[in-house]
Structure formats: C-alpha cells, structure tokens
Amino acid sequence: MSNHDQGKPLFDRTQLRRQRRRAAGQFCDHDYIHSALSHMAHDRLEELDQDFANCLIHSRVPMTLPFKYTYAVHTAPDRYNHPPDVIFEEEVVPFSDNSFDLVVSLGLLQWVDDLPGLLQQIRQCLRPGGLFLGIMINDLPQIRRCLLEAESGNRDQIPMRLSPMLDVRDGGRLLQQAGFSAQVSDLDRIGASYPNPRKALSDIRGMGEGCALRDRHALGRDVLNDLERLLMEYHGDNDGRLQLDWQILTLTGWLK
C-alpha cells in the first residue's frame, strides 16, 4: 500500500520535523509509547535466541540489546541523551546492499508515504538470512471514533485528521511483495490511563505524534469540546479517568 494520492505525499515532512524538534526537549516527560515499543522489540528478539553480527536500530529511543548495533535517528543528535551513530529520515535508507543481519524500526513506519518502497529498501540492505522487525503506532481507536462523532456534529464535511490505519492482512501482503519470507503481521495494544482528555492530547503532542498530514485543518474549539466530552462519556472509568488503547502493528519478515 502506498499513501501517495496520484503522486502527492500524504504527510508534510516539514511539519513532522517541526513537531519532533518541539517535542525533543520534553520527550521523556510525555513518552511512554516509544519506550514500550523498545521493550516489545527487545522481548521479541530475545525469544529468537539468535545473535546478529551487524544490526540497524532506527528509533526515537535507544534499545538495550546483547549485541552491537548501529543506532540511527532522524533528528539532530544533541536533542537526545544517547547520541545516534547515523541520522536519516524514514523515507530513504542510506546504506548499501547486504549491510545488516537485522533491521529494527520502532515507531516510525506510520509516517512513511511510500511504505512498499521503504520495505524494498530495507530488504536490499539486509544480508541473506537477515531479519526485519518493524513496530509502528497504527491507531488510537477511541480517539478516532470520538473525533469522527464530534466532527459530524459540527461540520457538514469531515476533514481527515488522523493517519490512515494499516490492516493487519495488508501488512503481511506488503512484506511478501517486498520479497520477505516467513512474513508475520500482528496487532497488539498498549493500554493507557489519563486523568482527563487534555492530558492524553498533551502527551500525543509531547511525543511529536500530532497531526502531520499535508492537508490538515485546525481543530476548532467546538469540536475539541465535543471530543473531550465524548471521550469521557464513552471511555471514562468509575474513577473519572480516561482509558485509551494504543493499537500497535508489528511486521516481521526474513530474507532468504
């Protein structure tokens, strides 16, 4: 699946960089999802009980692994406590063919316009027998549903505010089309509790995960008020806290 619409990118890369720069200074205060993705990747790799000689970790947070790896990010290294070895954005993999035995991408694939093309680049930089592990934020289903309802009550036409989801079956198909074998695409969820909707939205912005669609529209006060009301009405618990699920999609593929 490509997110291009007749060659027009879906995401605004300048806006995405701006959001990440703004979030960098307070990232650790709001981020728990990217750290959770790192732990998920660690657990999956630990289950394999396999050593990888040359590895690439493309992530917004570092990982702890029992083998040496190249840590890559996409923003200036002085914004992070753990300086990266390489800096590059999601769309282009700047490595030659047969460079790595393992490539891990954490919390970045949801911002890729041309996901089929990126998966092909990753396959090319893997060595035979290499593994690709990609874990991405796929959806915030409660926010998506409540936002659609809030928009429908305040507008004649509902603008797109959230990135498209990737169906789990499409994930496996994309891996196969890119040339991976033993493809696995599966969904997980990370539950999160918030004192109120404002805190949930603040954390999303604080992670740099706000809307970066090229065709984006400001969220009006009336829609925001309805969104907060609906979230608490449908997903508030008996203690007055908001309960949300972060839907996580994991793609795994081996290169023969």
C-alpha positions in Angstrom: 0.0 0.0 0.0 1.3 3.4 -0.9 0.0 6.5 0.8 0.6 8.6 -2.3 -2.5 10.0 -4.0 -1.6 10.4 -7.6 2.0 11.3 -6.6 1.0 13.7 -3.9 2.6 12.8 -0.5 0.1 12.3 2.4 2.4 13.7 5.1 4.1 17.1 5.5 7.7 16.2 6.2 8.5 19.8 7.3 5.6 19.8 9.8 6.7 16.4 11.1 10.3 17.6 11.6 8.9 20.7 13.4 6.8 18.6 15.7 9.7 16.4 16.6 12.0 19.4 17.3 9.4 20.9 19.5 8.9 17.6 21.4 12.6 16.8 21.8 13.1 18.9 24.9 10.2 17.3 26.8 10.1 14.0 25.0 10.9 12.0 28.1 8.2 13.7 30.1 5.5 12.5 27.7 6.8 9.4 26.0 5.9 6.0 27.2 4.7 4.5 24.0 8.1 4.6 22.2 9.7 3.2 25.3 7.1 0.4 25.3 7.8 -0.3 21.7 11.5 -0.7 22.5 10.7 -3.2 25.2 8.4 -5.1 22.8 11.2 -5.3 20.2 13.6 -6.5 22.9 11.3 -9.2 24.0 10.7 -10.5 20.5 14.4 -10.6 19.7 15.2 -12.3 23.0 12.7 -15.0 22.1 14.7 -15.8 19.0 17.8 -16.6 21.0 19.9 -15.6 18.0 23.0 -13.4 17.6 23.1 -10.8 14.9 26.5 -9.6 13.9 25.5 -6.3 12.2 22.3 -4.5 13.2 20.5 -1.3 12.5 18.1 0.1 15.0 16.0 3.0 13.6 14.1 4.5 16.5 13.4 7.6 18.6 14.7 5.8 21.7 17.7 3.6 22.1 17.4 -0.1 22.8 19.4 -2.4 25.2 20.5 -5.5 23.2 23.1 -8.2 23.9 24.9 -7.5 20.7 26.4 -4.5 18.9 24.2 -2.3 16.7 24.1 0.9 14.8 21.6 3.3 16.4 20.0 5.7 13.9 17.6 8.6 14.4 16.2 11.3 12.1 16.7 14.5 14.2 19.8 16.4 15.5 21.7 14.2 17.9 22.0 17.0 20.5 18.3 16.5 21.2 18.9 13.1 22.7 20.7 11.8 25.8 22.0 8.9 23.7 23.7 10.3 20.5 23.0 8.3 17.4 25.5 6.8 15.1 23.6 7.8 12.0 20.9 10.4 11.2 18.3 9.7 8.5 14.6 10.1 7.9 12.1 7.4 7.4 11.7 7.5 3.6 15.2 6.7 2.5 17.6 4.0 3.9 21.2 5.3 3.2 23.0 2.0 3.4 24.4 -0.2 0.7 23.1 -3.7 -0.1 23.9 -6.6 2.3 24.9 -4.3 5.1 22.9 -5.8 8.1 21.8 -9.0 9.6 19.0 -7.3 11.5 17.0 -4.1 10.8 14.6 -2.8 13.5 12.3 0.1 13.0 10.4 1.5 16.0 7.5 4.0 16.0 8.4 5.4 12.6 6.6 3.4 9.8 3.3 5.2 10.5 4.9 8.4 9.0 6.0 6.8 5.7 4.3 7.8 2.5 5.7 5.0 0.4 5.7 2.0 2.7 6.2 -0.6 -0.1 9.2 1.3 -1.4 10.7 1.6 2.1 10.3 -2.2 2.7 12.1 -2.9 -0.5 15.0 -0.6 0.5 15.2 -2.4 3.9 15.2 -5.8 2.2 18.0 -4.7 -0.1 20.2 -3.6 2.9 19.7 -7.0 4.6 22.0 -9.9 4.2 20.7 -13.4 3.3 19.1 -14.9 6.4 18.6 -11.4 7.8 15.5 -10.2 9.8 13.4 -7.1 9.6 11.3 -6.2 12.7 9.1 -3.1 12.3 6.8 -1.9 15.2 4.5 1.0 14.4 1.8 3.0 16.1 -1.2 2.1 14.0 -4.2 3.7 15.6 -5.9 5.3 18.6 -9.3 3.8 18.0 -11.2 5.5 20.8 -9.9 9.0 19.7 -10.6 8.2 16.1 -14.2 7.2 16.7 -15.0 10.1 19.1 -13.3 12.6 16.8 -15.4 11.4 13.9 -18.6 11.8 16.0 -17.5 15.2 17.2 -16.8 16.4 13.7 -20.1 15.1 12.4 -22.0 17.2 14.9 -20.2 20.4 14.0 -19.4 20.2 10.3 -21.0 19.3 7.0 -17.8 17.7 5.7 -15.4 15.9 8.0 -11.7 16.6 7.3 -9.0 13.9 7.7 -7.2 14.5 11.0 -5.7 11.1 11.7 -3.3 9.0 9.6 -4.8 6.0 7.7 -4.6 2.7 9.5 -2.8 -0.3 8.0 -4.8 -3.5 8.0 -3.0 -6.5 9.5 -3.6 -8.5 6.4 -2.2 -5.7 4.3 0.9 -5.7 6.4 1.7 -9.3 5.6 0.9 -8.7 1.9 3.3 -5.8 1.8 6.1 -7.9 3.3 5.6 -10.6 0.8 5.6 -8.1 -2.1 8.8 -6.6 -0.8 10.5 -10.0 -1.0 10.4 -11.2 2.6 9.7 -14.8 3.6 8.0 -16.1 6.8 6.1 -12.9 7.0 4.2 -12.2 10.2 1.8 -9.2 10.7 0.1 -8.9 14.1 -1.7 -6.4 16.3 -1.1 -5.6 20.0 -2.5 -2.9 22.2 -0.9 -0.8 24.9 -3.5 0.4 27.4 -3.0 3.9 28.9 -4.9 5.8 31.7 -5.1 9.6 31.8 -6.6 11.9 34.3 -8.5 13.7 31.5 -8.6 14.0 27.7 -6.4 17.2 27.8 -3.6 15.1 29.3 -3.9 12.5 26.6 -3.8 15.1 23.8 -0.9 16.8 25.5 1.1 13.6 25.6 0.4 13.0 21.9 1.8 16.4 21.1 4.6 16.0 23.6 5.8 12.8 21.7 5.7 14.7 18.4 2.9 12.4 17.2 0.4 15.1 16.4 -1.2 15.5 13.0 1.3 16.0 10.2 -1.0 15.4 7.3 -0.2 17.7 4.3 -3.9 18.5 4.0 -4.6 19.3 7.7 -7.1 21.6 9.4 -7.1 23.3 12.7 -9.3 21.7 15.4 -12.0 24.2 16.4 -12.9 24.8 20.0 -16.4 23.4 19.4 -15.0 20.1 18.0 -12.4 19.9 20.8 -15.0 20.4 23.5 -17.2 17.7 22.0 -14.3 15.4 21.6 -13.3 15.7 25.3 -16.9 15.2 26.3 -17.4 12.1 24.1 -14.1 10.5 25.3 -15.1 10.8 28.9 -18.7 9.7 28.2 -17.6 6.5 26.3 -14.2 5.7 27.8 -14.1 7.3 31.2 -14.0 4.9 34.2 -15.6 5.0 37.6 -12.7 7.0 39.0 -13.2 9.7 36.4 -10.1 8.7 34.4 -9.8 8.3 30.6 -8.9 4.8 29.4 -7.4 4.6 25.9 -5.7 1.9 23.8 -2.8 2.5 21.5 -3.0 -0.1 18.7 0.4 -1.4 17.7 1.2 -3.2 14.4 4.2 -5.4 14.2 5.7 -6.5 10.9 8.3 -9.3 10.8 10.0 -10.8 7.8 13.1 -12.8 7.0 15.3 -12.6 3.9 16.1 -16.0 2.4 
